Amino acid sequence: MNAEAARSVPARSLPVQVSLLLAAAWGTVAALKVGALDQLAAVLDAAMLFPPWLASPLAVALVAWEAAVALGLLIPIVRRAALWATAMTLLAYLGFAVWRAVAGIDAPCQCFGPLLRSTPGASAAVCLVLLVPTILGLRARCSASHQGEGNA
């Protein structure tokens, strides 16, 4: 195996490994929230960003979105889009966590449903930690597609 081939193997396998890791995270998050939709709706309502009647439908939509992203990360043809969706969702959640900290919203985050309720700072840290493999996966996918390796 020449040096060029040796370098391209990690570029192809990294997005798959990252996608599996992130799919497990999103799938776990969505599954844990299903049983605690009322608690998630309460956090959304406490944020006072939306009319109170929108909190429950938004909670359902968020869980559905997270499950869809998890599924997308497992399907090679949409994996890149799912990685971008992961990045954008994590940035939105990071912004929400920072806003909660600045606004003094005391309602704990329902990031992992009833399993783990976190402060805005801890929520922001989780988002930042998950952004690292997401960005690595996106870089590897973009690099692979620019080298003509397609949707590996």
Phi, psi and omega in degrees: 000127180280171185297322180296317179294322180296323179286331184281336180299310178298327180297326179280321186276334181301312180299326179293314179297315178298316181297319178295318178299311181291324177297319177297318179296309181297319180296318178296314180301312181297316181297319180291328181283335182304319181281356183227038181299325180295324178291320177296318178298323179296321178294316179297321178293319181296334180290339178056034176267342185227160173299146183305325182292345182269348185299312181293312177299324179293322177299315178297316180298320179296317179294318178297318178299314181298320178294320179295320178296317178301314179296316180300325179293341180268348184256112186307321185292337179245010185300317181298315178299321179292325175294319176295319178298321177299312181299313182294321179294316179297322177295321177295316179295322177298315178299319179296319179296316179296316179299317179300320180294315181292320182280350180073031178285115186276345182300127181292148178293147177255039184309319181238038179061215182286349182294318184215116175254127186237159175286165177303321179297317178293322177298316179298320180296318178299316179300315180296319179297317180287336177292330182300303179294330178298312180294320177299317178296318178295317179298316180294320179294317179295318179297317180295319182288329177288337178270005177082020181270356175071208183269066179291000000 
